[in-house]
Amino acid sequence: MRKGFFIGLMLLGLSLLISGEVSAASPGIDVLRVDGTINPVLAGYIDRGIGLAEEHGAVCIIELDTPGGLDTSMRDIVQSILEADVPVVVYVPPGARAASAGAFITIAAHVAAMAPGTAIGAAHPVAIGEGGMDETMAEKVVNDAVAYIRSIAEMRGRNADWAEAAVRESASVSAEEAQALGVIDIVADSLDQLVSQLDGWQVTLLSGEVVTLDTANADINYIDMGTTERFLFTISDPNIAYILLSLGMMGIFFELASPGAIFPGVVGAICLLLGFYSLGMLPVNYAGVLLIVLAFGLFVAEVFITSHGLLALGGIASLTIGSMVLMSNPMFQINKGLIAGVVIVITAFFVFAVGAIVRTHRTRQQTGREAMVGKVAVARTPLDPTGTVFVHGERWEATVDEGRVEPGEEVVITEVDGLRLRVTRKNKKGGEEK
């Protein structure tokens, strides 16, 4: 009985040991590729990719190359990694960097890896707003970021002091230095070398389950962005958003200036909506948006109000200032050359459009009865003062201003009064007949 009791205890301990460490004999490795600023589209893509890796029971590797991005999107990504039911590896490939928000994401990984020649750090929060933050608010933001990155580093058993320095002092180190400091786990020249080094690595999931990676013969499966995700990620660039906003305003302006054109209005409305969607994913200064809207309002007003160019000049100034202050985060600034180009193109377009409208208004009407004014008609009957004239293949009743007009003489139409024309003798000059 004593032997049976001890054997039972041994079996119980063995079962507990086995339950505490599970070999992740994963059927493969799912690789996500992140290249660009961290924004809501990327956060959604990573969350979807980790979800697919969980369905596949695969190790998830995120190839990361980013200069940073939005704090809210970075926190969403970190949360997705921390709550993952599969091991998540963040790898900074050759020539890439994990700066700012990228440092948080890398430190949050179950396994953090970098290639030689890459860098990590510079995670100091960027001031929000055109005038930056006041001292108290800046201190609060920095302290919050420090507490967050320290908690992540401590959870992963990484160098929390260096992580704090990356936030407070914008510290940045190379891959080799990061490994020596205990910031990352692996330095690998390539993805294949990383996969080889991961074999047998043990990680602990949020549930407390210890997983041993089995990557020796694992198949690599790339999970790329879908068509919609790629499109939304492309237009989330501040330069693209600015171009869409400008095209949208130009299309709406042309439609208002020339009602019935339809095509410019439809294209303009689509571009405008896409531009606003894109701006919604960026740190936007709404004063800049309002200034740009005001600029196009002034351009439209110039068409209908005679201001001798003052409204147009105000529109150009408002457009330029609004473009310069549109983005509230220095990391998402619009290219200055693009701003200059857009202002020049819109100004030229405005001058051309207004000029065409003015010329159209000044051009004599070519159809309808009003177009007959100034035309030459031929008297078919004597006009003394009323008779019949022939013009445009039609006979009209006409009244001459003064004198008598004989049949066959030419007269000039001066007014259309209902179905009657008022005419004057063509050879009349200075009140005297030749």
TABELDA-V633267 format. One record per residue. N is the residue number from 1. PHI is phi in degrees with one decimal (NA if undefined). OMEGA is omega in whole degrees, 0 to 359 (999 if undefined). D_CENTER is the distance of its C-alpha to the mean C-alpha in whole Angstrom. Layout:
n=[N;N]
phi=[PHI;PHI]
omega=[OMEGA;OMEGA]
d_center=[D_CENTER;D_CENTER]
This chain:
n=[1;2;3;4;5;6;7;8;9;10;11;12;13;14;15;16;17;18;19;20;21;22;23;24;25;26;27;28;29;30;31;32;33;34;35;36;37;38;39;40;41;42;43;44;45;46;47;48;49;50;51;52;53;54;55;56;57;58;59;60;61;62;63;64;65;66;67;68;69;70;71;72;73;74;75;76;77;78;79;80;81;82;83;84;85;86;87;88;89;90;91;92;93;94;95;96;97;98;99;100;101;102;103;104;105;106;107;108;109;110;111;112;113;114;115;116;117;118;119;120;121;122;123;124;125;126;127;128;129;130;131;132;133;134;135;136;137;138;139;140;141;142;143;144;145;146;147;148;149;150;151;152;153;154;155;156;157;158;159;160;161;162;163;164;165;166;167;168;169;170;171;172;173;174;175;176;177;178;179;180;181;182;183;184;185;186;187;188;189;190;191;192;193;194;195;196;197;198;199;200;201;202;203;204;205;206;207;208;209;210;211;212;213;214;215;216;217;218;219;220;221;222;223;224;225;226;227;228;229;230;231;232;233;234;235;236;237;238;239;240;241;242;243;244;245;246;247;248;249;250;251;252;253;254;255;256;257;258;259;260;261;262;263;264;265;266;267;268;269;270;271;272;273;274;275;276;277;278;279;280;281;282;283;284;285;286;287;288;289;290;291;292;293;294;295;296;297;298;299;300;301;302;303;304;305;306;307;308;309;310;311;312;313;314;315;316;317;318;319;320;321;322;323;324;325;326;327;328;329;330;331;332;333;334;335;336;337;338;339;340;341;342;343;344;345;346;347;348;349;350;351;352;353;354;355;356;357;358;359;360;361;362;363;364;365;366;367;368;369;370;371;372;373;374;375;376;377;378;379;380;381;382;383;384;385;386;387;388;389;390;391;392;393;394;395;396;397;398;399;400;401;402;403;404;405;406;407;408;409;410;411;412;413;414;415;416;417;418;419;420;421;422;423;424;425;426;427;428;429;430;431;432;433;434]
phi=[NA;-63.8;-63.0;-63.6;-63.3;-65.7;-62.8;-62.6;-61.8;-63.9;-64.6;-63.7;-63.6;-65.5;-66.2;-66.0;-64.2;-66.0;-67.5;-80.5;-134.8;-117.0;-77.7;-84.8;-72.9;-67.9;-71.3;-177.9;-127.6;-97.8;-112.8;-105.7;-118.8;-117.0;-139.0;142.4;-71.7;-76.2;-144.8;-58.7;-64.9;-64.1;-61.9;-66.8;-63.5;-65.8;-61.7;-65.7;-64.3;-64.5;-62.2;-66.8;-62.0;-65.5;-64.9;-80.4;67.9;-106.9;-72.1;-105.4;-111.5;-107.0;-81.3;-116.4;-141.5;-149.0;-86.9;127.9;163.7;-75.2;-63.0;-64.5;-67.9;-60.8;-66.0;-63.2;-66.6;-59.6;-63.7;-61.6;-69.0;-64.3;-91.5;-63.8;-90.7;-129.1;-63.3;-115.8;-112.1;-105.1;-124.1;-94.2;-73.4;-54.0;80.7;-100.3;-149.2;-124.2;-94.9;51.9;-60.0;-63.4;-66.6;-59.6;-64.6;-64.7;-65.5;-75.7;-67.6;-64.4;-131.3;-106.4;-135.5;-140.9;-92.1;-58.3;86.9;-103.9;-140.7;-141.8;131.3;52.2;-99.9;-65.9;-60.5;-84.3;-60.7;-95.8;98.9;-63.7;-95.2;77.0;-108.2;-75.7;-61.0;-65.3;-65.6;-60.8;-64.7;-63.3;-64.5;-64.2;-62.8;-64.7;-65.7;-62.6;-60.9;-67.7;-71.1;-65.7;-64.7;-67.0;-61.8;-65.9;-63.1;-92.8;70.4;-106.9;-69.6;-71.1;-65.6;-66.4;-58.0;-65.2;-64.1;-63.7;-86.1;-72.6;-113.8;55.7;-63.0;-142.1;-135.3;-80.2;-61.3;-64.1;-66.1;-63.2;-67.5;-65.5;-83.1;79.8;-87.6;-123.7;-104.2;-134.4;-113.8;-132.7;-71.3;-151.2;-65.5;-62.4;-66.6;-62.3;-59.1;-64.4;-73.3;-72.3;-60.0;89.1;-70.9;-108.1;-130.1;-113.0;-80.5;-61.5;-72.9;96.2;-71.3;-94.5;-117.4;-100.0;-74.2;-123.4;-114.6;-57.8;-120.0;-76.0;-83.2;-97.4;-120.0;-87.7;-106.0;-92.0;-63.6;-74.9;-58.6;-65.0;-63.5;-63.0;-63.8;-66.2;-67.4;-64.5;-78.0;-79.3;-71.1;-59.1;-67.6;-66.3;-59.8;-66.0;-64.6;-61.5;-62.1;-67.0;-62.4;-62.2;-64.5;-64.7;-63.2;-63.3;-59.8;-63.7;-66.2;-68.5;-74.9;-130.3;-55.9;100.4;-65.7;67.7;-57.2;-60.4;-67.8;-65.7;-61.0;-62.2;-64.6;-63.1;-62.0;-65.0;-66.5;-63.9;-63.0;-67.8;-61.9;-62.2;-63.9;-66.8;-99.4;-121.5;-76.0;-100.2;-92.1;-67.7;-62.6;-65.4;-61.6;-64.3;-64.9;-67.5;-62.2;-60.7;-58.6;-72.5;-63.8;-67.3;-62.8;-64.9;-62.4;-61.7;-69.4;-104.8;-121.6;-80.4;-121.4;56.2;90.8;-66.3;-64.8;-65.5;-62.5;-62.1;-64.6;-64.6;-64.2;-65.3;-64.4;-64.4;-65.2;-60.8;-66.2;-68.5;-107.7;-61.7;-95.9;-91.2;-114.2;-55.8;-70.9;-117.2;-73.3;-82.4;-58.5;-63.4;-63.2;-64.9;-59.9;-60.5;-62.9;-64.8;-62.7;-65.9;-63.7;-65.8;-62.6;-63.1;-61.8;-63.2;-60.9;-64.0;-63.8;-65.1;-60.7;-64.7;-65.6;-63.2;-63.5;-64.9;-67.0;-83.7;-75.2;-63.9;-62.3;-99.9;-133.0;85.3;-66.3;-62.6;-68.9;-78.0;-61.8;94.8;-76.5;-98.2;-118.2;-117.9;-68.6;-100.0;-130.9;-59.9;-105.3;-147.6;-91.0;-108.9;-169.2;-121.7;-124.3;-119.7;-152.1;54.4;74.4;-129.4;-94.2;-127.3;-80.8;-135.6;-124.7;-85.2;-63.6;-158.0;80.0;-118.9;-115.6;-87.7;-56.9;92.6;-76.6;-93.0;-130.9;-109.3;-76.7;-108.9;-161.5;-113.1;-118.5;66.2;-102.2;-118.4;-103.5;-108.4;-131.2;-137.2;-64.8;-66.2;-87.8;-83.5;-147.0;61.6;83.1;-121.3;-91.2;-73.8]
omega=[179;179;179;180;180;177;178;179;180;179;179;179;179;179;177;179;180;180;181;180;183;179;179;178;188;179;181;179;177;184;174;181;181;181;181;181;181;180;183;180;178;179;178;179;180;178;178;181;178;177;178;177;177;178;181;186;186;171;180;176;177;173;191;173;185;173;182;180;185;181;182;180;177;180;176;180;179;180;178;180;183;184;184;177;177;177;178;179;174;183;176;187;181;179;183;178;175;184;174;180;179;178;177;183;181;181;182;184;173;174;180;183;179;175;176;180;178;183;178;176;181;186;179;181;178;182;179;178;185;180;181;180;172;188;181;181;179;179;179;181;181;180;178;179;178;180;182;184;176;181;178;181;180;178;181;179;181;185;183;180;178;179;178;179;178;180;185;188;183;179;179;183;177;181;181;178;180;178;180;180;181;179;177;185;190;168;184;182;184;179;179;179;177;180;179;181;181;183;181;180;180;177;178;179;182;180;183;180;178;185;175;184;177;186;186;183;184;175;180;180;180;176;182;176;174;181;180;180;179;180;181;178;179;183;178;174;183;179;178;179;180;179;179;179;180;179;179;179;180;179;179;179;181;180;178;181;180;183;179;179;174;185;178;180;180;179;180;180;179;180;181;180;177;178;179;176;180;179;179;178;183;177;189;171;187;173;177;178;181;178;179;177;178;180;181;173;177;177;179;180;180;181;187;182;178;181;181;174;182;179;179;179;177;179;179;179;180;179;181;181;180;179;182;185;186;181;184;181;182;180;184;183;178;180;182;177;178;178;180;180;181;179;180;181;181;178;179;178;180;180;179;183;180;178;179;180;180;179;178;180;182;182;180;181;185;180;178;184;182;180;181;180;181;179;180;177;181;180;176;175;177;175;184;353;185;178;183;176;181;180;179;177;182;174;180;171;185;177;180;182;180;179;181;179;181;178;181;178;179;177;179;181;181;183;175;182;183;179;180;178;169;186;173;182;184;183;179;181;178;176;180;178;177;999]
d_center=[75;74;72;70;69;68;66;64;63;62;60;58;57;56;54;52;52;50;48;47;46;44;44;40;42;38;38;35;32;28;26;22;20;17;16;13;12;13;11;12;11;13;16;16;17;19;21;21;23;25;26;27;29;31;32;33;35;33;32;28;27;24;23;21;20;17;17;16;14;14;17;17;15;18;21;20;20;23;25;24;26;29;29;29;33;33;33;29;29;26;27;26;26;28;26;23;23;22;22;21;19;21;24;24;23;26;28;28;29;32;33;31;31;30;31;33;31;28;27;27;26;25;24;25;22;20;21;19;19;19;23;23;25;29;31;32;28;27;30;30;26;28;31;28;27;30;31;29;29;33;33;31;33;36;35;35;38;36;36;35;37;34;31;32;33;29;28;30;31;28;30;29;31;32;32;36;36;34;36;39;38;37;34;33;36;35;35;34;34;32;31;35;36;34;35;39;39;37;41;43;40;41;38;38;36;35;38;40;41;42;40;42;39;41;39;41;41;38;36;32;29;26;23;20;17;17;16;14;13;12;10;8;8;7;4;3;4;5;7;5;3;7;9;8;9;12;13;13;15;17;18;19;21;23;24;25;27;28;29;29;27;25;23;21;20;19;17;16;15;13;11;11;11;8;6;8;7;3;6;8;7;7;11;11;14;15;18;15;13;17;18;16;17;20;20;20;22;25;24;25;28;29;30;32;34;36;35;36;32;32;29;27;28;26;23;23;23;21;18;19;19;16;14;16;16;12;11;14;14;16;14;10;12;11;13;16;17;14;15;19;18;16;18;21;20;19;23;24;23;24;28;28;27;29;32;32;32;35;37;37;38;41;42;45;45;46;47;49;52;50;50;53;54;55;56;60;62;66;69;70;73;74;72;74;72;71;70;68;66;64;60;57;60;61;64;63;65;65;67;68;67;71;73;74;72;74;73;71;70;66;65;61;59;58;57;57;58;58;60;62;61;62;63;65;67;65;68;68;67;67;69;72;73;73]
